[in-house]
């Protein structure tokens, strides 16, 4: 199976998470799930793929992407793990 291509929206690095760390979380996530977009204000209205995992430094991050064309993922969000995802992350097997 070919490796999935990852692209980055401008919003993906807003919280100063490097593209290398984002790709690391996508490749080595602990938790992956889908969630619908916010009701109002979302620029992209497709299901979000949420990845929770550690970056190359061991920091817990949340990364959000949407499916793009030709089997690619468009990363739209990345930041340190927030409280709203902490329980799901902590309960997942390592």
C-alpha positions as CSV (number, residue, x, y, z in Angstrom):
1,X,0.0,0.0,0.0
2,X,1.5,3.4,-0.9
3,X,2.3,5.9,1.7
4,X,-0.4,8.5,2.2
5,X,0.6,12.1,1.2
6,X,0.1,14.8,3.8
7,X,-0.5,18.4,3.0
8,X,-0.8,21.3,5.4
9,X,-3.4,24.1,5.5
10,X,-2.0,27.4,6.8
11,X,-4.0,26.8,10.0
12,X,-2.1,23.6,10.7
13,X,1.0,25.3,12.2
14,X,-0.8,28.2,13.9
15,X,0.1,26.7,17.3
16,X,3.8,26.4,16.3
17,X,3.8,22.6,16.0
18,X,6.3,21.6,13.3
19,X,5.3,19.7,10.2
20,X,7.7,16.9,11.2
21,X,6.0,16.5,14.6
22,X,2.5,16.6,12.9
23,X,3.6,13.8,10.5
24,X,5.0,11.8,13.4
25,X,1.7,11.9,15.3
26,X,-0.2,10.8,12.1
27,X,2.2,7.9,11.6
28,X,2.4,6.8,15.2
29,X,-0.9,7.9,16.8
30,X,-2.3,6.3,20.0
31,X,-5.9,7.2,19.2
32,X,-7.6,7.9,15.9
33,X,-11.3,8.8,15.4
34,X,-13.6,10.8,13.3
35,X,-15.8,13.7,14.4
36,X,-18.1,16.0,12.5
37,X,-17.1,19.6,11.8
38,X,-18.3,22.4,14.1
39,X,-21.8,23.6,13.2
40,X,-20.9,27.2,12.5
41,X,-17.8,28.9,11.1
42,X,-16.0,25.8,9.7
43,X,-14.2,26.5,6.4
44,X,-14.2,22.8,5.6
45,X,-17.4,21.0,6.2
46,X,-16.2,17.4,6.0
47,X,-15.6,14.8,8.7
48,X,-12.5,15.5,10.7
49,X,-10.0,12.8,11.3
50,X,-8.5,13.3,14.8
51,X,-5.1,11.8,15.7
52,X,-4.0,11.9,19.4
53,X,-0.4,10.9,20.0
54,X,3.1,12.0,21.0
55,X,5.4,14.1,18.9
56,X,9.2,13.4,18.5
57,X,9.8,15.0,21.9
58,X,7.1,13.0,23.8
59,X,4.6,15.8,24.0
60,X,0.9,14.7,23.7
61,X,-0.6,16.5,20.7
62,X,-3.9,16.6,18.8
63,X,-3.8,16.7,15.1
64,X,-6.9,17.2,12.9
65,X,-7.1,16.5,9.2
66,X,-9.6,16.0,6.4
67,X,-9.5,13.6,3.5
68,X,-8.2,15.3,0.3
69,X,-8.0,14.1,-3.2
70,X,-5.8,11.2,-4.4
71,X,-5.5,9.5,-1.0
72,X,-4.0,12.6,0.7
73,X,-4.7,14.1,4.1
74,X,-5.0,17.8,4.6
75,X,-4.0,18.8,8.1
76,X,-6.1,21.7,9.3
77,X,-5.2,21.8,13.0
78,X,-2.4,20.8,15.4
79,X,-1.7,21.8,19.0
80,X,-0.9,20.4,22.5
81,X,-3.5,18.0,23.7
82,X,-6.5,19.8,25.2
83,X,-8.5,18.7,28.2
84,X,-11.5,17.7,26.0
85,X,-9.4,14.8,24.5
86,X,-7.3,13.9,27.6
87,X,-9.5,11.1,28.9
88,X,-9.8,9.4,25.5
89,X,-6.0,9.6,25.1
90,X,-5.2,8.4,28.7
91,X,-7.6,5.4,28.4
92,X,-6.1,4.2,25.1
93,X,-3.7,1.3,25.1
94,X,0.0,2.2,24.6
